[in-house]
Amino acid sequence: MKILLAGYNVDAEVLEELKKNSPQRQDVTPETLSAAYARISRDPRPIDELRKAAREEVEKTRKSNSTIIFKMGHHSVAEHAVFNFDLIGLSRLAVEFIEHFRLCSFTEKSQRYITLGDDHVIPKEIRGSEIRSKYIEILKEQNGLYHRLNEKLRKYVFEKHKGLAADPKNRNLLEGWAKEDARYITSLATEAQLGLTINARNLELFLRRAKSQKLAEIKELAEQMYALVEKIAPSIILFTKANDYDAKTYDEIKSKILNPKSKTNPNPKITNEVILVEHTKDADDILVSSLLYAVSKEPYDSCMAAVKKMSFEEKKELVKASCRHMELYDTALREYENVNFTFDVILSSSCFAQLKRHRMATIIAKDYDTELGVTVPPSIKEIGMEKEFLEVVKKTEDVYNSISMNFNRISAGYVLTNAHRRRVLFSCNARELYHVSRLREDAHAQWDIQNLSRLMSQEAKKAAPLTCLFLGGKDAYSEIRKNNFAS
């Protein structure tokens, strides 16, 4: 056996310093790794020799990449090249677009742990318009209330949790609780920053979709990112132009099914914030059959036939066996992926910011809808500031409606707050639901996402009680195990 470290991410400034102190060279590009790995399937030489050859003939390497990726269709080769981006000064609205992409890694400035300033993005669409002054005015009012809320909530939290406050080590924790509730009044225009790690294949997709968006901020982001990589890796990032598929498809669908003259109410009275709208029929039987299939020589039909003859307790014992040695940090077995759930949920922007990070799920998010109301943190009610909170929300919606109806509907979303709500269709398999439940139902999770996760788990347990037997937050896992293995 021979294992070599072929490469790793290096800070771009370090690379620039190395290049300045070295003879001019062309091989400082991730394209050489992509090309070398692409040749593995057809070239018998050891991989380290393939990498050496790729570094020595960069132009030939680039031609090879283009042929393999774009003519032969082996796009996965581009996934060997990885880029890191510092994204600074974007709006929270733009971050929602960025974090929609599944196969990337993000670490974002948290509004829960960092005290916000008054920095915000003024979208290009309204910079030179008459609405600009109203836009800035409402953001100032939101930010002013944020600071007042933060100060009052801080005192409230320290007083309410005197035991924790007695230990200086808990200071950041308690201050974080105040900040996370105060931020509900801040806008989606608030500046954010994040670190993004993305491979070349996904970067190409990202750039193409971003350039096809209606928001100028997203398009500008794509142009700047492309300018940074086009000379570094031209052979593996090629199809980056805006296209009709990404730009027009949803508008096309909308034009076919919605009558613009119709006055039907798109938002009937809200009865439940979490509805399980679809789930795998006979979910528990399918899970148990999948477990039998994994450990036997029988075909799936025979496994299912055997399961149909089992009692509920016999099935339960098999499910328990699949989790007997599971620790709170373990993922459920892959067989759990054969059971699926789809939830129609109404949630705040703050809650969505956390839910959207579960990228193995399928998340279809509608636009924010002021008719769905807002989520007011209980702590804000308890300190007697709900009325002021809702007054600022009302002013925000007045500005939103003014921009939307009289100027630019797309850019109106910037002024909405973290408290405003949207509908989201959230689909996941049982294995992913376990991950969501462990992380988001935990006592240390933020209260809004805790509530949402708990409701999803409750609905899933009704539909598939055996499949969901061990659902629950990390903090409750010991108790869950105790209840299921008491005998």
N, C-alpha and C positions, 0 to 999 in steps of 0.2 A: 504493500500500500504506500502511496505517495500523495500527500495532501499539501497543496500550496495555497497561500493567500494571494489571489490574483490582483486584488485592488480593494480600495475602500474610499469612502468619501473624505475629501480633504477640503478645508476651508479655501475658498477662491483666492483670498488675499495671500495665503501661504503659497499657492500655485504661482501667483504673479511674482512674488519675491523669488521663488525658485527659477522662474523663467528669466528674470532680470539678471540673475547671477550665473546663468548658463548660456552656452551657445544657442542661437536660434534653433528651435525645433518645432516640428509639426505634429508630433505624436501625443501632445497633451490634449487628448480627446477620448471620451468613452467609446467612440466608434471602433477603436481597436479591439476592445473587449467583445463588442457585439459581433464583429467580423470573425474574430478567432473562435468564438463559441459557435457561430453559424457553420464553420467549417468542420466541426467535430464529427458530424454525421457522415461526411464523405472523405475526410482526409485522415489517414492512419497515424499521422505524427502525434506525439504527446501534446497535450494542450498548451503547456508552457512554450513549446516550440512554435505552435500556431500563433500565440500571442506575440512572440518575438518577431515573427515574420510580418504580422500585422503592423507592429510599431515601426518596422523598417521601411514599409511601403504604404504610407498613409493614403495616397491618391488611389492606389490599387485597392486598398482596403475599402475606401469609400465607394468605389465602383462595385465592389463585391457586395457591400451592404445593400446598395440600391437594387442590384439584381436579385438578391436573395429575398429581400423584404417586399419590394414593390412589383417585381416581375414574377417571382415564384410564389409570392403570397405568404411567406413565412414571417408574419408580423411579430411573432413572439420573440424573435431575435432582438428587437429593439428594446425589450424589457430588461436586457442586461445593462443598459446604460441608465444611470440614475442621476437626477438633478435635485439640488436643494435651492429653494427660493426664500428670501426674506420678503414678505409682503407687508408693507408698512403704510398706514394711513388710508386703508380701505374702509368703506362703510360696513356696518353689520349686515346690511342688505346684500352687499357683494359677497361677503363671507358665506352667506347661505348658498349662493350659486357655487362657490369654490368647493364647499364641503359636501356638495351633492355627489361628487365623484368617488366611486367606491374604492378603487385600488390605489389610493394615495395615503400618505400619512400627514396629519395636521397637528400642530400644537398651537393653540390660540391664546391670546391675552384674555384672561378671565375677568369678567365683570363682577364675579363673586369675590375675588381675592384682591383686586386692585381698585383703589379709589379712583373713580373716573374724574377727568378734568372736564372741560367744556368743548373739547375738540370734536368737530363734526365735518362731514363732507357736504359740500354744496354741489349738487349734480350739474353737469354741463348744460343739461336741458333747461335749467332755470337761472343760470348765472346772470344772464343779461336781461332778464325779464322783469316785469312789474311785480311778479309774485315773490321775488327774492326777499324783499323786506319782511313780508308776512312769514315766510319760511324761517328766516333767521330769528324773528321775534318769538315764534312758538318754541323753537329749540332752546332759546335762552330761558323761557319760562319753564320748560321741562327740566332743564339742567339745574335751575335755581331750586326747584322743588326737590330734585334728587339730593342736593346738598343738605337741605333742611331735613328731609326724611332720614338721611344717613346719620346726621347728628342726633336726632331724636330717637331713632331706632337703636343706635349704639347705647345710649343711656338706658333705654328700655331693656335691651338684651342683657346688659351687665347687671341690672337690677333683678331681672327675672331669674337669672342663673348665677346667683351669688356664690354658690358652691364652686362652680367652675371658675368664676371670676377671681376667686381667692388665690388661684394658682396663676402666676404670670405667664406660664407656658400656654395657657388657654386664650391669651389675649387675641392672637390672630384668628383663632377659631370663632370667637364671639364677634369680633369686628366683621368677619366674613359673613356671619348671619345677618348683620345689619345691612351690609352692602348688597347682598344678594336680593334683599327685598326692596331696597331703595331703587335699584336699577330698573324695576318694572315700569318706572315713569320715563326712562330715557328712550331716545328714538333709535330707529334702525339706521339713521344717518350717523350715529356715533362712530368715531374712528376706532378701528381695531387693527391689530397686527397679528400675523401668524407665520410660523415656519411651515413650509410645504416641501415634502419629499415626494418625487414623482418620477416614474420611469419614462423613457422616451416615447414608448407606444402610447401611454396614457396622456403624456404631454401633448402629443399631436392631436388626440381626440379633444383634449381640454381646449386647445387653441382654436380648433375649428368650431366648437360649440360656442365658445366665448365670443368669437367674432360674429357669430350669427345672432347674438342676443340684441334686444332692443335698447338696453341701458348703455349709455355712452361710457360709463365707468367700467363696465365689464369689457367692452371693446378695447378701451385704452389699456386695461390690464393685460389683455392678450397681446396687443402690439408691443408693449414694453417687454413682456416675457420672451416673445419670439425674437426680438432684437438682441437679447442676451445670449441666445443659444444658436441662432442660425449659422454663425460662422464656426462655432465649436463643433457642431454635429449636423452638418447639412445633409448627410446621406441617410439619416434615420428619422429625421423630422421633416416631412415633405408636404403632406396634404393638410395645410393649415388655413386655407382660405374659407371665408364664410360660404355656406351652402344653403340651398333652398330646403333641404331635408330638415336641418336643424332650425332654420329661420321661419318656415311656413307651415310645417305639418300640423301643429295644434290649431293654428288659425283655420286651416283647411277643414279639420275635423269639426271645429266649432261652427263653421259656416254651413255644414251639411245637416247638423242636428238641432240648431237653435233658430227659432223664428224671431228675428229682431223686433217684430211687432208684438210678440207675446208679453203679457203682463203677469204671468204666473210667478208666484213668490218663490225665489230660489232658496230661501232660507226659512223653512217651516219652523214652528216653535221647537226650541231645543228641549228634549226630554231626557236624553242621556248623553254624557260626554264621551263614553266609550261603548261601542256596540260591536259585538262579534258578528260580522255580517256573513262570513263564510268560514267553514272549517272542514277538515277531512272527515268524510263519513266513516263511521266505524273506526275512529282514530285509534282507540286502545287495541282493537284486534289487529290493526295494521302494524302497530308498534310491536306487539308481542310476536306476530308472524315474522316480522323483520329480524327480531332477536333470535327466533328459532332458525330462520334461514341462515344466519351468520355462523351458527355453531353446528349445523347438521349437514347431511348430504342430500337432503330432500329439496325438490324444487319448491318455489314459492306457493303454488297452488296447494300442495300437500301440507305445507306449514299452516296455511290459512284454514284448511279443512280441520286440522288438528286443534287449532285454537278455537274454532267454533264449537268444539265439543267440550272445551274446558269450562270449569266453573269460574266465577269472578275471583274467588280466592286463589285459584291456581294461576290465573293470569297475573294477579297481584304479586305472587311470589316470584314470578319471572321478572317483572318490572323491578321489584326490590333487589333481586340479584344483580340487575344491570347497574344499580347505584350503590351496592353494599360497600364497595371500596372507594367510592367517590369522595374526594375532599372538596372543600368549598371553592377551591381554585381550579378544580377540574371541569372540563367541558363534558356535556352529556355525550353518550356514544353516538356515532354517526347514524345509527339506525333511527334515531329520533328525528332525523331530517325527512323521514317519509310521512310525517304528520305536519299539516300546515294550518295556520290560522290567519285570518284577515280581519283587522279591526278598523272601523270608521271612527276616528277620534276628533274631538275638538280640543285644542290646546293653545296655550299662550305662546308668544314668540320665545320667551325665556325657556319654556318647557321644550319647545321644538329645537332650540339650540342644543339641547342634550340628546333628545331622541334621534336627531339626524345623524349622530355619530355612530349609530348602529347600522353600519353600511352593508352588512350582510343581509339585512332585511330589504324589502322592496318598499320604498317610501314615495308616495304620490301626493304631493302637497298642492292644495289649491292656493290662490292668492289670499292675502289677509282680507278679512271681511268684517267691517265695523258693525254689521248687523248681528254678529255673534257675541258682541259685548266684549268685556275685558275681564282679566283675572286680577283681582285685588288681593294681595297677600294678607292673610289674617292679622299679621302683626301691625299692618297699617291701620286696620280697623281698630285694633286694641289700643293704639296710641292716639286715637281720635282724629286721624288725618284722612279718613276715607273721603269725606266731602271735598276737601281741597284736591285730593288725588283725582276724583271724578270730574271736578271742574276743569282741571288741566286736560284731562282726556277729552272732554266735550270741546274745548277750544282746539285741541289737536285735530279732532274729526272735522271741525268746521274748516280748518285750513286744508286738510286732506281732500274734502269734498270740493273746495274751491279750486285746488290744483287739478283734481281729477276731471271735473266737469268743464272747466273753463280754459284749461291750459294743456296739461300733459298727464294722462292717466298713469303711465308707466312710472314716472318720477314721483308721483304722489305718495307712493309707499314709503319713501324715506322718512316722512314725518311721523309715521305710526310708531307706537311705543312697544316696549317689550311685554306690556300687558295685553296688547291686542291679540286677537285669536284667529285661527284658521282651521279649516278641516284638513285632515290628513288620512289617507288610506295606508295603513301599516300592515304589511304582510310578512310573515316570517315562519320558519319551521320551528318545531318544538325545541330543537337543539339551541337555536338562537334565542327563543323565548326564555330558556333557562338562563342564558347569559344576561339578557336584559333584566330578568327578575333578580338574579344574584347581585348585580351591580346597582340597580335603580331602586329596588325595594329595601335595600340596606338602610339602617338608621342614619348612616353618615351621608346618604344621598340628599340632594336638595328636595324640599318638601313637595314641590310641584310635580317633579318627575316621579317621586315616590308614590304620590296619589295616583298618577296615571298608570304606572306599572302595576300597582296593586289591583286596580280595577281590571286591567287586561288579564292578570293572573286569575282573578276571580271568575271572569267570563270563560277563560280557557278551561279551568277546572270543572266547570259545569258541563262542558262539551266533551272533555277527555280526562276524567278523574284519575285514571291510572297513569296516563302519559304525564300528567302534571303533578304527580304524587309528591315530588321533591322540590317543587317550585317554592321560592322564597328568597329573601335577602341573605347576605352573608352573615349578618348578625343573628339571624334566626336559624341558621343551618344546623347547629347542634341540637336545637329543640326539634327540628323537623326529623333528623335522624333518630332521635330518642323516641319520638312518637311512632315511627315506622318500624323500628327494630326493638321495641320494648320487650317483645316476647322472645 
